[in-house]
Amino acid sequence: MNKIKSFLKVLDITAENTFFTIAFFTGITLTYLEICIYRLTFISFAIPFLLWMFSGVIITPLFFKRLPRYLKSNLLVFQFLFNIFTWGGIVIYLFMAPNFYWGTPNRTSISLKITDKGTLAKGSSGCGEPYVIVKYEKFDKQIIFPCGTSTDGFNTVDLTLRRGLFGFETIESKTLSK
């Protein structure tokens, strides 16, 4: 048992460090999932972005004395970044997911004119996903389609929408049309 304790001490594995590590990777994962939900939600970019930033900044004083030991740095900028990515990711997912998953059962079908087309950046593996931009109410929304979908020759997008729990419209289905 003493060998295990000394091994954990050498690696600096403590309950506090484990908590911060799990929280960080949870925040990063939930940020990715929130981005997937954001792509299907008619919401201003500023709302989730500011919620992400402010929740990380607001929580910084709670861990002000403990984080330098974990981060091995006293620089406040590292604490802000850690808290934004960790707690900001958790908070924005907890905001966006209920809106997306617990919306009203009523659906509305609309057809929107395509104002622009393009493809997302292509990584070293994979493809650049095609997208179209449409105007809905006051939003210019980028609607992303799977790789291999051609947007050439299409002028409109048919959408099935559902009002989310917090009132933001979510996209249930999307189809390109002429």
C-alpha angles and dihedrals in degrees: 000000000000090000090056092048092049091047091051090047092052090051090044091235107163133156089254093051091046090051093051092046094050091045091051095051091043090053093049092048093048091048089056091049090048090054089054089052092044090058088061098043131082098225132128112262089230095066100061092032094054091042089052093049099041096046090055093047094045093052094050095089090055093062098027095119099035102046098065089063091051097041092040089224136092094208110125092211090065090052091050092049093046092049094045093052094040108037096021090057092050094047097048091048090050087052100044101038098060090047090052101040103033102046129130118291092232115105130200126200119212137168117219129192116243110239098180142001136203147129131263119245114287117230127211089276126027131028139285104260112230119238140183128206119223133177115234119174102312098339132095098207127194109217112198124209130197121272113278095033112128117215094186115120095016121117103176141033122220111214134187108209134192127191110243127226092266094041100263114132116242127201114241097176138357132199131177115231138178 
